[in-house]
Amino acid sequence: MGYDTISAEDFGASLRGMGLNLLVRDVKGEVAFLETVFGMKAYQPTADFAIMTYGDQVFQLHSDGTYHANPLLALLPENPPRGAGIEIRLYDSDPEQACVKAEAVGATILQAPKDKPHGLREAYILCDNGYAWVPSRPI
């Protein structure tokens, strides 16, 4: 799909299954974090919106301001962590490499890479918006 040029209407109509949309204070800052730490790709990034891909997965970033008429905005905490209780798992990202890159951009390493009983080596990284990104690899 041509995410570089797709219209909002066509993009919305193309979405299927389960989707992920993160509300963030600074779309461009979150894009930079995701591209730097996890090698994601942003399409049509603006101050208000970006289409993001991680492998063949697609999700969206929206600025808080785009939700001015949405009741969800009133539920957002003033201070992070916004995403308390959700883990965004990235099964194709090396936890050690992600932590090195995350530290270089000032992200918070909530948990350093560790082997877990469920067969994955994983880390927990908090972005500036308070979301927990979990790079994981099989042990």
SULTA-V580497 format. One record per backbone hydrogen bond with DSSP energy under -0.5 kcal/mol. NH is the residue of the N-H (numbers start at 1). CO is the residue of the C=O. Records with the same first field share a line. If there is no record, write none. Layout:
NH: CO, CO
//
This chain:
3: 1
5: 2
6: 2
11: 7
12: 8
13: 9
14: 10, 11
15: 11, 12
22: 60
23: 21
24: 22, 62
27: 47
30: 26
31: 27
32: 28
33: 29
34: 30
35: 31
36: 32
37: 33
38: 34
39: 35
40: 34
41: 53
43: 51
46: 49
50: 61
51: 43
52: 50, 59
53: 41
54: 57
57: 54
59: 52
60: 20
61: 50
62: 22
63: 48
64: 24
66: 63
67: 64
68: 65
70: 67
73: 70
74: 71
75: 72
76: 72, 73
82: 129
84: 81
86: 83
88: 132
89: 87
90: 134
91: 89
93: 90, 136
98: 94
99: 95
100: 96
101: 97
102: 98
103: 99
104: 100
105: 101, 102
106: 103
107: 102
108: 126
109: 107
110: 108, 124
111: 124
114: 122
116: 120
119: 116
121: 137
122: 114, 120
123: 135
124: 111
125: 133
126: 108
127: 125, 131
130: 127
132: 86
133: 125, 131
134: 88
135: 133
136: 90
137: 121
139: 119
//
